[in-house]
């Protein structure tokens, strides 16, 4: 039996649990080392999962030559330094989304991967969902034809996680870089990864964290307190043009005066249309009649196995040489889009991306 890959995890906040569970279910790996700046958190999780090596300094953890690969699950500001250090130490890396704080950082990460010869995979987990797989089957078989317009929404009524998510120095931004990145990447991916050419965007800081709201509360970050900084946008919207002529309109929020949050994705093509809300619906023409189609299948995104699919793919890429479905270059392009939206919001003008 082949020796199991030894895995380290940097950053043990909420998202790390999804990575941990994914690795625990994969028979080809061993959780070998945990690292977090909060020693008590790292120690507690290490004891819970039987991990012997515990660190508060990721450089010390990366000095263990036997570690084969790491997941970077830190706040956004640490993605680039942790990833680059891991690659330079000869480790494969699965870095959570967003890739970094900027496209410039993402490019440096990609260069480090190329220099090291190790895999850098970006955690665009929506690419590994059942809804994405089914929708892409129809797109790849030309059911929608030429997709020329898309709309994507990921809005919350009250959904600022607090902690580092609201601190721009650690997160890089608010719902756009945290939530919008998911649906922007999803649409770009299923459309065949066209290149972004221009962006017009706007952001708003009007409602803040809404910590005064009574009643139902939403998920909070592991680091959340009652006195957290909140200097990120609470709403972002943008129009993105691609080199194939397609346009994507995106809307995302942490806080919004609305009846309920929205998580819909819509695609419009020359032969048909599609909508995830959350089930997949298809629209087309049959015998010159308009037709709406609902599939007899589980098409709503299932979180059961979502991260498992991503982790399994990461390990397959390392062990079997499988082509990576979410490579570093895709992370660079998504960061270029996010940077451009924030820059357009700042200046009030369209931002043209370099070819």
C-alpha positions in Angstrom: 0.0 0.0 0.0 1.3 3.4 -1.0 2.4 5.7 1.9 -0.3 8.3 2.8 0.3 12.0 2.0 0.9 14.0 5.1 -1.3 17.1 5.4 -0.8 20.3 7.3 -3.5 22.9 7.9 -2.7 26.6 8.4 -5.5 28.5 10.1 -8.1 26.7 12.2 -11.1 29.0 12.0 -14.6 27.9 10.9 -13.7 27.0 7.3 -10.9 24.7 8.4 -13.5 22.2 9.7 -14.7 21.5 6.1 -11.1 20.8 5.0 -10.5 18.6 8.1 -13.6 16.5 7.5 -12.6 16.2 3.8 -9.2 14.9 4.6 -10.5 12.5 7.3 -12.7 10.9 4.6 -9.9 10.5 2.1 -8.1 7.2 2.5 -4.9 8.5 0.9 -4.0 11.2 3.5 -3.0 11.6 7.1 -3.7 14.8 9.0 -0.2 15.5 10.3 0.1 19.1 11.6 -2.1 22.0 12.7 -1.1 25.6 12.9 -3.0 28.6 14.2 -1.9 31.9 15.8 -4.3 31.0 18.7 -2.4 28.1 20.5 -5.4 27.0 22.5 -7.5 26.6 19.3 -4.8 24.6 17.5 -4.2 22.4 20.6 -7.9 21.7 21.1 -8.4 20.7 17.5 -5.3 18.7 17.4 -6.4 16.7 20.4 -9.9 16.3 18.9 -8.6 14.8 15.7 -5.5 13.0 16.9 -3.0 15.3 15.2 0.4 15.2 17.0 2.2 18.2 15.6 0.9 21.6 16.7 2.3 25.1 15.9 1.6 28.8 16.1 4.3 29.7 13.5 3.6 28.4 10.1 7.3 28.6 9.1 8.1 26.1 11.9 5.4 23.8 10.6 6.6 24.1 7.1 10.1 23.1 8.2 8.8 19.5 8.6 10.1 17.9 5.5 7.7 15.0 5.7 4.6 17.3 5.1 3.5 16.8 1.5 0.7 19.4 1.2 -1.2 22.1 3.2 -4.5 23.8 3.2 -4.3 27.5 3.8 -7.5 28.5 5.8 -6.4 31.8 7.3 -7.9 35.2 7.0 -7.4 36.7 3.5 -4.4 38.9 4.4 -2.3 35.8 5.2 -3.2 33.8 2.1 -0.2 35.0 0.0 2.5 34.9 2.6 1.4 31.4 3.9 1.0 30.0 0.4 4.3 31.3 -0.9 6.2 30.0 2.1 4.6 26.6 1.7 5.4 26.4 -2.0 9.0 27.5 -1.3 9.2 24.8 1.3 8.2 22.2 -1.3 4.6 21.7 -0.3 1.5 21.5 -2.6 -1.1 24.0 -1.5 -4.9 24.3 -1.5 -5.6 27.9 -0.7 -9.1 29.0 0.3 -10.8 31.6 -1.7 -10.3 34.5 -2.4 -6.8 33.8 -3.7 -5.3 36.8 -2.0 -5.8 40.5 -1.1 -5.0 41.6 -4.7 -4.2 40.4 -8.2 -0.6 41.4 -7.6 -0.4 39.0 -4.6 -2.1 36.3 -6.7 0.5 36.7 -9.4 3.3 36.3 -6.9 1.6 33.1 -5.6 1.4 31.7 -9.1 5.0 32.5 -9.8 6.0 30.7 -6.6 4.1 27.6 -7.7 5.7 27.6 -11.1 9.2 28.1 -9.5 8.7 25.3 -7.0 7.0 22.9 -9.4 4.3 22.2 -6.8 0.5 22.5 -7.3 -1.3 25.6 -6.2 -5.0 25.0 -6.2 -7.6 27.7 -5.3 -10.6 26.8 -3.2 -13.3 27.7 -5.6 -15.5 25.1 -3.9 -18.7 25.9 -5.9 -17.0 24.3 -9.0 -17.3 20.9 -7.2 -21.0 21.1 -6.4 -23.6 18.9 -7.9 -25.5 21.9 -9.3 -22.4 23.1 -11.1 -21.8 19.6 -12.6 -25.3 19.2 -13.9 -25.6 22.7 -15.3 -22.2 22.3 -17.0 -23.4 19.1 -18.6 -26.1 21.0 -20.4 -23.8 23.9 -21.4 -21.1 21.5 -22.7 -23.7 19.8 -24.9 -24.8 23.2 -26.3 -28.3 23.2 -24.7 -28.0 27.0 -24.0 -26.1 27.8 -27.2 -24.0 31.0 -27.1 -24.3 32.4 -23.6 -24.3 36.2 -23.9 -25.8 37.4 -20.5 -25.8 36.3 -16.9 -27.0 37.5 -13.6 -25.6 36.3 -10.2 -26.9 37.3 -6.7 -25.5 36.4 -3.3 -27.2 38.7 -0.9 -27.8 38.5 2.8 -30.4 40.5 4.7 -28.3 40.5 7.8 -25.1 38.5 7.4 -21.9 40.2 8.4 -19.9 37.4 10.1 -17.9 39.8 12.3 -14.4 39.1 13.4 -11.8 39.5 10.7 -14.5 39.6 7.9 -15.4 43.2 8.8 -11.8 44.4 9.1 -10.6 45.5 5.7 -6.9 45.2 6.7 -7.4 41.4 7.1 -10.2 40.7 4.7 -9.6 43.1 1.8 -13.3 43.9 1.6 -16.7 42.8 2.5 -19.4 40.7 0.7 -17.8 41.2 -2.8 -14.5 39.4 -1.8 -16.2 37.0 0.6 -19.5 36.0 -1.2 -19.5 37.6 -4.6 -16.3 35.7 -5.5 -18.2 32.4 -5.3 -20.9 33.4 -7.9 -18.5 35.4 -10.2 -16.2 32.4 -10.4 -19.2 30.0 -10.8 -20.5 31.8 -13.8 -17.1 32.4 -15.4 -16.3 28.7 -14.9 -19.5 27.2 -16.4 -19.1 29.7 -19.4 -15.7 28.2 -20.2 -13.5 30.7 -18.4 -13.7 33.7 -20.8 -11.2 36.5 -20.1 -12.6 39.6 -18.3 -12.0 42.8 -20.3 -13.8 45.6 -18.4 -15.7 46.2 -15.2 -18.0 48.9 -13.9 -18.8 48.6 -10.2 -20.2 50.3 -7.1 -20.0 49.6 -3.4 -21.9 51.0 -0.5 -21.1 51.4 3.2 -24.5 52.3 4.6 -25.7 49.8 7.2 -22.6 48.4 8.8 -22.6 45.3 10.9 -26.2 45.9 12.2 -25.2 44.6 15.6 -28.2 46.4 17.1 -30.6 44.0 15.4 -32.5 41.8 17.8 -33.9 38.3 17.1 -32.5 35.8 14.7 -28.7 36.0 14.3 -26.5 34.5 11.5 -23.3 32.5 11.6 -20.4 34.3 13.2 -16.7 34.0 12.6 -14.6 32.1 15.2 -12.9 35.4 16.1 -16.1 37.5 16.3 -16.7 39.7 19.4 -19.1 42.4 20.3 -16.6 45.2 19.5 -15.4 44.2 16.1 -14.2 46.6 13.4 -16.6 47.0 10.5 -15.0 49.1 7.7 -16.0 47.1 4.7 -18.8 47.6 2.1 -22.2 46.1 3.0 -23.3 46.0 -0.7 -21.5 45.7 -4.0 -22.8 45.5 -7.5 -21.0 45.3 -10.8 -21.2 44.6 -14.6 -18.4 42.5 -16.0 -17.6 42.2 -19.7 -15.7 39.2 -21.2 -13.7 38.8 -24.3 -16.4 36.6 -25.9 -18.9 39.5 -25.7 -20.8 38.0 -22.7 -21.8 40.2 -19.8 -22.3 39.3 -16.1 -24.2 41.4 -13.7 -23.5 40.6 -10.0 -25.0 41.8 -6.7 -23.8 40.8 -3.3 -24.4 42.0 0.3 -23.8 41.4 4.0 -26.7 43.7 5.0 -29.6 44.9 3.0 -33.2 46.1 3.7 -35.0 43.3 1.8 -37.4 40.6 2.6 -34.9 37.8 2.3 -31.5 37.0 1.0 -31.0 35.8 -2.6 -28.7 33.2 -4.1 -29.8 32.9 -7.7 -27.7 32.5 -10.8 -29.2 33.0 -14.3 -27.7 32.3 -17.7 -29.2 33.4 -21.0 -28.1 31.9 -24.3 -29.2 31.8 -28.0 -30.8 28.3 -27.6 -32.0 28.4 -24.0 -31.7 29.8 -20.5 -31.0 28.4 -17.1 -31.7 29.4 -13.5 -30.4 28.1 -10.2 -32.8 29.1 -7.4 -31.7 26.8 -5.8 -33.0 24.0 -8.1 -32.0 24.1 -11.7 -34.7 25.2 -14.2 -34.1 25.3 -18.0 -36.0 27.4 -20.6 -36.0 26.8 -24.3 -38.2 26.5 -27.4 -39.8 23.1 -28.5 -41.7 22.9 -31.8 -42.0 26.7 -31.8 -43.5 26.7 -28.2 -41.8 28.3 -25.2 -41.0 25.5 -22.7 -39.9 25.5 -19.1 -38.1 22.4 -17.9 -37.7 21.1 -14.4 -35.4 18.1 -14.1 -36.3 14.9 -12.2 -33.0 15.1 -10.2 -31.4 16.6 -7.1 -30.2 19.9 -8.7 -30.1 22.2 -5.7 -26.6 22.7 -4.3 -25.9 20.0 -1.7 -23.3 20.8 0.9 -23.1 17.2 1.8 -19.9 16.1 0.1 -19.2 19.5 -1.5 -15.8 20.1 0.2 -15.1 16.4 0.1 -15.2 16.6 -3.7 -12.8 19.5 -3.6 -10.4 17.8 -1.3 -10.5 14.5 -3.3 -9.7 16.4 -6.4 -6.7 18.1 -4.8 -5.4 14.8 -3.6 -6.0 13.2 -7.1 -4.0 16.0 -8.7 -1.1 15.4 -6.4 -1.2 11.5 -6.5 -2.4 10.8 -10.0 -1.4 13.9 -12.0 -5.1 14.8 -12.6 -5.5 18.2 -14.3 -6.5 20.8 -11.7 -10.0 22.2 -12.1 -9.2 25.4 -10.2 -5.6 26.4 -11.0 -3.7 29.5 -9.9 -4.3 31.3 -13.1 -8.0 31.2 -12.5 -7.4 32.7 -9.1 -5.4 35.5 -10.7 -8.2 36.4 -13.1 -10.8 36.4 -10.4 -8.7 38.7 -8.3 -8.2 41.0 -11.3 -12.0 41.2 -11.5 -12.4 42.0 -7.8 -9.6 44.6 -7.9 -11.3 46.3 -10.9 -14.7 46.4 -9.2 -13.3 48.0 -6.1 -11.3 50.5 -8.3 -14.3 51.3 -10.4 -16.3 51.9 -7.2 -13.6 54.2 -5.9 -13.3 56.3 -9.1 -16.9 56.1 -10.4 -15.5 55.0 -13.8 -15.2 51.8 -15.9 -12.0 49.9 -15.5 -10.5 48.3 -18.6 -8.4 45.2 -17.9 -5.1 44.6 -19.7 -5.0 41.7 -22.1 
